[in-house]
Each structure stands twice: as C-alpha cells, then as structure tokens.
Amino acid sequence: MMQNRILFGVVVIGTSMLALAGCASLTKSQLAAVNQFGQTTCNFSAFPSKLYNTYIDIHERSLIHDANASTDPKQHLRSLELAYDLRKRHLETNAKLDLTFKIIDKYGQALVLLTSDKHGKQLDTAAQKVGNSLEGLISTYN
C-alpha cells in the first residue's frame, strides 16, 4: 500500500517535471488545447461528488420509504438499518472521492498555469505552490 502511494507521488512529480520541461516544445495550438483541457478539468471537479451525494440521498430515501411501507416491524427495522449503513459507508467513500477530484482540480490548475502566456518567475512560484498543494492532498489521501 505504501509503495503505491510512493509510486503515485513519483508519477505526479515526474509528470509535472515533464510538463515544465516539455511546454517549450509544444506548438501554440497544442498549448491552447492543453490550456482548454486544464480549464475544463478545473470546472468539472466539483460535479462528480455532487452527483454521488444526490444518488446516495435518493437511495437512502428509497430505503426509508420501504421501511415506512412495511407492516412487519422486523422488516421496518432492517430497512432503517440498511439506510443508516448506506449513509455511513458512503460518507467515507465520498470524502475520498472529494479528495480525488481536488487533486484533479489542482492538476488542471497546474496545466492552465503551465500553458499560460505569463512565464518566468510567476510560473516558477505558482508551480512550486501547486506542487506543494498536490503533495499535501496526496498525503491526506493516503
């Protein structure tokens, strides 16, 4: 498990380094495409978690409805327990999902910074901040 975390960190850092080194050799249209992808990724990152929450809410309400429709007390209790277990189990999963998409969001922000027209010190400072932020998120995820 620890090896996977280390490998993931090395891949992220390696990709960032390649992106920093490789942007100079991209054409303007390629830079524009990477920038557009980065902006799209930044805007997308909040939606999967919201969809997941909505799905869990609907499923939980369905289980509660089943519990209330039951005339058997044991079945009623079982349906309520299932609804509670569903909510409890998926809250943990949702926290990991949120963190995963925060990492993707930071990656998108890094792509936008790397492909912007403003280079020099601002790029170095921003890349370092994004790298530190990514490391922190990955540490939290692991």
N, C-alpha and C positions, 0 to 999 in steps of 0.2 A: 504494500500500500504506500509506504514511504517512498519507494523507488518510483512509483507512478507520479507522485507529487513532484519529486525532483525532476523527473523527465518532462513533466508538463511545464515546469518553470523554465527548464533549459530550452524547450521548444519555443515558448513565448519570447524569451530573451533573444534567442537566436533569430527568430522571425523579425523581431524589432530591429536587431542589428542589420539583418539583410535588407530590411526596408530602408533603413537610414543610408546604407551604403549603395543601395540599388536605385534610389529615386533619381539620381542624376542621369542614369542611362535610359530612362523612360521617355517616350515621346509626349508631347503636350496632350494629345488625345488620350493616351494611356493614363497620364496623371489626372486628367479630368474624370476618366472612368473610375479610377481608384478613389478619388475625392467624392464622387457621387455615391459610390458604394459605402464609403465611410459615413457620409451624411445619412444615408438610408438606414444603416445599421444603428446609428445613434437614435434615430427617431423610432425605430422598431422595438427597442429593447424593453419597454415597459408593457407592451401588449400581451406577450405570452403569459405572464404572471396574472394579469387581469382576467384573461380567458380561462386560465386554470382555476382561479378563485370562483369565477362565475359557474363553471362546471361543477365544482365541489358544492357550492351553495344549492344548485338545482338538485344534485344527487342527494344531498342531506335533507332537503325539504321533501323529496320523494319518499325517503325512508321515514320521516316523521309523519307524513301523510299516511303511509302504510300502517304505522303504529296506531294512529288515531282511528283508522278504519277497521282495525282488528277488534273483535269482541273477546278474543282469548287473552287473558292477562299475561300469560307467558309469552305469547307472540308479540304482544304490545311491548313488553319489556325488552324482548330480543331486538325488535326493530329500533327502539330507542338506543340500545347499546351499540347496534351497528352504526347508527348515525353519529354517535359520540366517537366511536373508534375511527370512523372515516374522517371526521374533522380533525381528531388528534393526529392521526397518521399523516394526513396531507398538509397539516401546518408545518411539519418538519420538512416535507418534500418541497413545499412552496418556498421556504426560506432558502433552500439550496438552489431552487430554480431562479429566485430573485438574484442571488449572488452570481449565478452563471451568466445571467443576462446583463448584470452590471459589468462583469468582465468583458463581455462582448461590446457593451457600450463604450468602455474605456478603449478597447481596441479600435472601434470606429472613430473615436475622437483622435486617437493617435494617427490613424490614416489621414484624417482631414488635416491635421497639423503637418504631417509629413508631405502632403501634396499641395499645401497652400503656397501662394506666391511669396509669402514673407518667410525668408530663410535667415540664417545667421544665428545670432545669439538667442533670439526668441525661440527658434526651433530647438536649440540645444537645451535651453531651460525648460521648455514645455515637454520635450521628450523625456527629460530626466524626471519631471514631476509625474508624467503619465506612467513611466516605468516604476517609480516608487509606489504609485497608487495601485498599479496592477499587482505588484509584489504583495502589497498589503491585502488586497482582495483575495489573491491566491492563498495566502497564509490563512485568512479567515475561512476560506472554502475548505481547506484541508484540515 
